[in-house]
Amino acid sequence: MSTSYRPARLTIHAASLRHNLQVARDAAPQSKVMPAIKADAYGHGILQTAEILEDADGFIVACLSEAIELRAARIEQTLLVIQGHQCVQDLIIAAEKNIRLVIHSEAQLALLDQLAAQIVKVALKLDTGMHRLGIPAHLAATIYRKLQAHPNIHPDIWLMTHLACADDLRNPYTNQQISLFEQATESLTAPRTIANSAGILGWSQSHRDWVRPGIMIYGSSPFAYAGHDKARDSLKLKASMTLQAPLIAIKKLQKGDAIGYGSAWICPQDMQVGVVACGYADGYPRHAPSGTPLWLNGKRSRLLGRVSMDLIIIDVDNINAQPGDLVECWGKAINVDEVAHLSETISYELFCHAGNSCTKRYL
Ligand SMILES: *Cc1c(COP(=O)(O)O)cnc(C)c1O
């Protein structure tokens, strides 16, 4: 899609990305830090983000093609691929480009036997309760030893797992996962990694040799939306993405006038509204309800009626505004976590959609 001429614009704040990386480092001072830059760095642009975060010790991505793109751009840090290899060709490329693969299933082991002389770096992923990717934890030692004995596997084999419920600080599942991981691997000496953003900021007992911050790097709280103590600002995280669009019309409506598709909002009094050139085609969530906050000329405004494809309508009744003024949908003034919560989704999804839809500028 050609997005260059759409009015909505996405600004990426390099200083915030670097600041948030430092927050991760400070929270896990004994660990090396490997930011997650999958899904185009949560919509922030994978190559630009890798360059901005040049101080990171490594990066984690979802699939091999992302790692290949990073190597082609001369990103030289450790790269870990969550989905690992699906065929022998993947193994050959990973060996050649020094890309570390996650081994998460026994089916992947069989493919190793088809290699010639290549040596592959791997991380063995254990399923400790997420039940997504990973081999059952009780097989850890057996499979680890198999990998150690394999002529095509580099002897530096990592151990990893992923937390399912770390965003909920009262949930005992996280400690159960950590214990199971420890139990299953206690006989093994190997670099370990468990923590995502929520683990880094909320569960210091999950820190190991490497930590894997994702959403916190992008300035959003990893914790379930629950008031102030774990909100973005109290965690000292800074917004790294701002979605803005211009007002393109202002109009006076009368009490009883209906706004937008489905006439879903009715003016309770005579009022002034503004039309903003941003909609769900730009990644603004279709499910944002009336009342969702936006920021205009130093004041909080609110969404009125349904979100359209390219437009939204907002309240400008007490705001001094004119066409051309920029409205912030989320960023430094409007917390993306609030918009996501009201829209019954998470910031991760808003970032990915906006990143896919809008032209990005880097500050
Ligand atoms: C995406 C991902 C992360 C980062 O998760 P956040 O919740 O964004 O911090 C860490 N580890 C793995 C395996 C992931 O897939």
The ligand as a Gaussian input file, in Angstrom:
#p B3LYP/6-31G(d) Opt

LIG

0 1
 C        7.674000     -11.028000      21.948000
 C        8.499000     -11.815000      22.876000
 C        9.164000     -11.203000      23.930000
 C        8.912000      -9.769000      24.341000
 O        7.639000      -9.717000      24.993000
 P        7.068000      -8.355000      25.602000
 O        5.810000      -8.774000      26.294000
 O        6.765000      -7.471000      24.446000
 O        8.105000      -7.826000      26.491000
 C       10.047000     -11.974000      24.673000
 N       10.238000     -13.283000      24.385000
 C        9.591000     -13.913000      23.389000
 C        9.841000     -15.355000      23.140000
 C        8.682000     -13.206000      22.618000
 O        8.028000     -13.832000      21.643000

